[in-house]
Amino acid sequence: MRGTLLFVADTLRRELKQNRPFRSPAQEGLIAIVRTSDQLRRVLERVIDVQGITGQQFNVLRILRGAAPDPLPVLEIGERMIEEAPGITRLLDRLEAKGLVSRARCLKDRRQVHCRITSEGLDLLKLLDAPVSAAEEAVMKPIGRAGQQQLIGLLDRLRAGSPVSQK
């Protein structure tokens, strides 16, 4: 087991062309998570880009599909995003311009804007469902189902203990 851990550490250092050891296991772990996250995100973005949308736009469409047929307020969409998106209004502007979402003022509270996925947005997600699922399976295959469950548990623990989650 120890030999495997050294191999993994050496692999990360080689990828980063770093000669010196990491300052601590905490630093190495965080860098490994960020590096891996970036690589996996790029794999999914390549699949999604084919349809002319970004990963964040795809995320919004999936959120709205999950809420359908009910609309969602803009702020709630922002709260449900996988990655924080400070420009949620601009993101929705682009999706609306492509005909993938529609927005309307809330009748009960005119300050709120509600969003819905359109039939075009649903059709686009149907096109992407199979290739995205295949990409998800492919990137997670090296660690197997048991490793995936273990990874999920470890990442849950990290997020639960993060200062961001304790706001």
N, C-alpha and C positions, 0 to 999 in steps of 0.2 A: 504493500500500500504506500509506504513512504517513497519508494522509487517512482511510483506513478505520480505522486504529488510533485516530486522534483522535476519530472519530465514536463508536466503541465506548466510549472513555473518557468522552466527554461523555454518552453514554446512561446509563452506570452512575451518574455523578454526578447526572444529572437524576432517575433513579429514586430515589436516596437523598436527593434535595433538598439536595445538598451543593454549596456555592458555591466552596469552596477546592479546589485540586488535592490529589491524594493525596500523602502524604509521600514515597512511592517507588513504583516499578513493582512491587516485592515486595508492598507493602501493597495496592495496587490489584488485583493478581493474586489475592491471597488473598481479598480481599473479594468479587471477582467470582466466584470459585469457590464461596464459601460462599453468596452470594446466589443463584447459579444452582442450586446443589444444593438449596437450600430450595424454589425454585420448582418444580423437576422432581419433588422428593419430594412436594409438595402435589398435583401432577397425578396421580401414581400413587396417593396416599392417597385421592383422590376416587373412583377406580375401585374400590379395595379396600374402602373404607368401606361401599359398597353392601351388601356381604355381612356387615357387622357385625364386622370384624376390623381391627386396626391394621397399619401397615406392618411393624412388628417381629414381630407374630404371623404375618403372611404370610411373612416371611423364615424364621421357624422352621419353618413348614409346608413351605416349599420345600426347606429343608435336610434335613428328615426324609424327604420324598418322594425326594430324591436318594440317601439312604442305604438306603431300603427295598429289601428286606424286613428288613434288619438294623436293630437299634436303635442309638441313639447315647447315650453318656453325656452328662449335663447339661453338664459342663464343655466337652466338645467342641462342643456346639451353640453355647455362648457364644463359643468361639474362631472359629467359622465365620460368625458374624453379620456382616452388612455394616456395621451401626452397633453400637458397643459397647453392651451392655445389662447394666448392673449388677444389675438385678432379674430375672435369667433364671428364677429359681424362681417368682416371682410371675407372670411371663409364661406359664410352663408351667401354673401353677395355673389361669389364665384359659382357656387352650386346652383343658385337661383338663375343666374345668367345662362347656365347650361341646361336649364329646365329640369334639374334633378330634385329640387326642393321648392316648396312654395311657402310664403310667409304671409301672415295676416295679424293685424292688431287684435288683441284679446277684447272681446265685447264688454267683459266685466271690469277689466282694468286696462285702460288705454295705454298705460306705460309699458305693458308687456307685449312682446311680439311672439306669436306661436308659429312653429315650423312643422311642416309635414313633408314626408317623402312623396314624390310624384310617381306616377306609373312608369315614367322613363327612368327614374332613380331605382325603382324596384327591378326593372328589366336589366339595368346595368349591374346591379348586385347579383342577379341570377347568372349573368355571364361570368362574373368573377368568382362565384361560390366554389366551383370545382377547382379551378387553378389555384386559388388561395388556399383551399383545404389541402391540396397536394403539396404546396410549398410548405405549409405548416408541418405536415407529416414528415416531409423530407428533412427539414432542418432539425427536427426533434428526434428523428430516428436513431442517431448515434448513441443516445443515452437510454433508449428502450423505455417501455411503459413504466417500469418500477423507478427508473431514474427520473422520468418526467414527474412522477408523483412526489418523489423526494425533492426535486428542484422546486416544484410549486410550493411545498411546505416551507422550504428554506426561504424562498422569496417572500412568502406571506409573513414569515417572522421578521424579515428585514424591514418590510414596509410597515408592519405594526409597531416596530421599535424606532422608526425614523422620526426625527424631529418634525418633519413635514406633516406626518399623520397625527401628531400630537397637538396640532393647532387648536 
